[in-house]
Amino acid sequence: MSDTSLSGHIRTATLEDVPSILKLINGHAKKGLMLMKSPVDIYHNIFNFVVFETDGKVVGCSRLSVLWKDIGEVASLAVSDNYKRRGIGKILVNACLDKAKTIGLPQVFTLTYQVDFFKNCGFKKVKKETLPYKVFGDCLKCPKVECCDETAMLYTI
Ligand SMILES: CC(C)(COP(=O)(O)OP(=O)(O)OC[C@H]1O[C@@H](n2cnc3c(N)ncnc32)[C@H](O)[C@@H]1OP(=O)(O)O)[C@@H](O)C(=O)NCCC(=O)NCCS
């Protein structure tokens, strides 16, 4: 079980959070776990981000991007190493799913190496070919575009 004694809160990201978000994402990107982002990538998407703040600092982030009328993506999910396995990742994903529900989005997918984590969040594995082409826009920016080894997972609301 995750440590539920953690204090802190989830909130919508602000422009001031951009350096912390970049540090979280690019720290994991250097380990090959996610795609590297530039400041402008985050500024353009700042409305989509939520962050988890504790001890006065941002220790986790995630975003929900709407890709089409019936599908969105959870991406840019990262939790600082010192704060992993305390339930923060799940709180961030649930916040994205809540946003999806609020706006009437029926499905949310992710492309991930963290299959067991996302299973725990209620996502199910799907074949990439079953997802509409429209969802693969970000993949064109990925060095692994032609040899993707991530697993596609879908949450139906
Ligand atoms: C994946 C990640 C966000 C998980 O964050 P976290 O805060 O450690 O996860 P949580 O503590 O919320 O875990 C929720 C549940 O999933 C489980 N879990 C977490 N990471 C797991 C993993 N790698 N494998 C299997 N189960 C995992 C937890 O044990 C917990 O189970 P419980 O509810 O039964 O207690 C974090 O490990 C991370 O930042 N990884 C590197 C970046 C990355 O790969 N991001 C995903 C890009 S799609």
The ligand as a Tripos MOL2 file, in Angstrom:
@<TRIPOS>MOLECULE
LIG
   48    50     1     0     0
SMALL
NO_CHARGES

@<TRIPOS>ATOM
      1 C1          5.0400    6.0930  -12.4800 C.3       1 LIG1
      2 C2          5.1030    7.0720  -11.3320 C.3       1 LIG1
      3 C3          4.4590    8.3820  -11.7570 C.3       1 LIG1
      4 C4          4.3250    6.4800  -10.1430 C.3       1 LIG1
      5 O1          4.2560    7.4780   -9.1150 O.3       1 LIG1
      6 P1          4.1360    7.0890   -7.5770 P.3       1 LIG1
      7 O2          3.7600    8.3220   -6.8490 O.co2     1 LIG1
      8 O3          5.3510    6.3740   -7.1300 O.co2     1 LIG1
      9 O4          2.9270    6.0580   -7.6070 O.3       1 LIG1
     10 P2          1.8420    5.8050   -6.4400 P.3       1 LIG1
     11 O5          2.5480    5.8050   -5.1390 O.co2     1 LIG1
     12 O6          0.7040    6.7410   -6.6210 O.co2     1 LIG1
     13 O7          1.3640    4.3580   -6.8000 O.3       1 LIG1
     14 C5         -0.0050    3.9940   -6.9330 C.3       1 LIG1
     15 C6         -0.0840    2.5030   -6.8900 C.3       1 LIG1
     16 O8          0.6890    1.9610   -7.9750 O.3       1 LIG1
     17 C7          1.7470    1.1460   -7.4630 C.3       1 LIG1
     18 N1          2.9570    1.4340   -8.2330 N.ar      1 LIG1
     19 C8          3.6250    2.5920   -8.3060 C.ar      1 LIG1
     20 N2          4.6680    2.4780   -9.1400 N.ar      1 LIG1
     21 C9          4.6270    1.2230   -9.5940 C.ar      1 LIG1
     22 C10         5.4420    0.4980  -10.4880 C.ar      1 LIG1
     23 N3          6.4950    1.0550  -11.0920 N.pl3     1 LIG1
     24 N4          5.1270   -0.7950  -10.7360 N.ar      1 LIG1
     25 C11         4.0750   -1.3660  -10.1250 C.ar      1 LIG1
     26 N5          3.2500   -0.7310   -9.2640 N.ar      1 LIG1
     27 C12         3.5290    0.5530   -9.0150 C.ar      1 LIG1
     28 C13         1.9300    1.5580   -6.0090 C.3       1 LIG1
     29 O9          2.4520    0.5460   -5.2170 O.3       1 LIG1
     30 C14         0.5150    1.9260   -5.6120 C.3       1 LIG1
     31 O10        -0.2180    0.7430   -5.2960 O.3       1 LIG1
     32 P3         -1.3300    0.7320   -4.0940 P.3       1 LIG1
     33 O11        -2.4000    1.7110   -4.5320 O.co2     1 LIG1
     34 O12        -1.7800   -0.6800   -4.0830 O.co2     1 LIG1
     35 O13        -0.6440    1.1800   -2.8750 O.co2     1 LIG1
     36 C15         6.5600    7.3170  -10.8520 C.3       1 LIG1
     37 O14         7.1730    6.0870  -10.5740 O.3       1 LIG1
     38 C16         7.4250    8.0840  -11.8460 C.2       1 LIG1
     39 O15         7.5260    9.2990  -11.8110 O.2       1 LIG1
     40 N6          8.0890    7.3240  -12.7570 N.am      1 LIG1
     41 C17         9.0290    7.9120  -13.7090 C.3       1 LIG1
     42 C18         8.3430    8.6940  -14.7980 C.3       1 LIG1
     43 C19         7.3840    7.8380  -15.5810 C.2       1 LIG1
     44 O16         7.6780    6.7150  -15.9800 O.2       1 LIG1
     45 N7          6.1790    8.4040  -15.8400 N.am      1 LIG1
     46 C20         5.1450    7.7700  -16.5790 C.3       1 LIG1
     47 C21         5.1420    8.3310  -17.9690 C.3       1 LIG1
     48 S1          3.7110    7.7010  -18.8250 S.3       1 LIG1
@<TRIPOS>BOND
     1     1     2 1
     2     2     3 1
     3     2     4 1
     4     2    36 1
     5     4     5 1
     6     5     6 1
     7     6     7 2
     8     6     8 1
     9     6     9 1
    10     9    10 1
    11    10    11 2
    12    10    12 1
    13    10    13 1
    14    13    14 1
    15    14    15 1
    16    15    16 1
    17    15    30 1
    18    16    17 1
    19    17    18 1
    20    17    28 1
    21    18    19 ar
    22    18    27 ar
    23    19    20 ar
    24    20    21 ar
    25    21    22 ar
    26    21    27 ar
    27    22    23 1
    28    22    24 ar
    29    24    25 ar
    30    25    26 ar
    31    26    27 ar
    32    28    29 1
    33    28    30 1
    34    30    31 1
    35    31    32 1
    36    32    33 2
    37    32    34 1
    38    32    35 1
    39    36    37 1
    40    36    38 1
    41    38    39 2
    42    38    40 1
    43    40    41 1
    44    41    42 1
    45    42    43 1
    46    43    44 2
    47    43    45 1
    48    45    46 1
    49    46    47 1
    50    47    48 1
@<TRIPOS>SUBSTRUCTURE
     1 LIG1         1 GROUP 0 **** ****
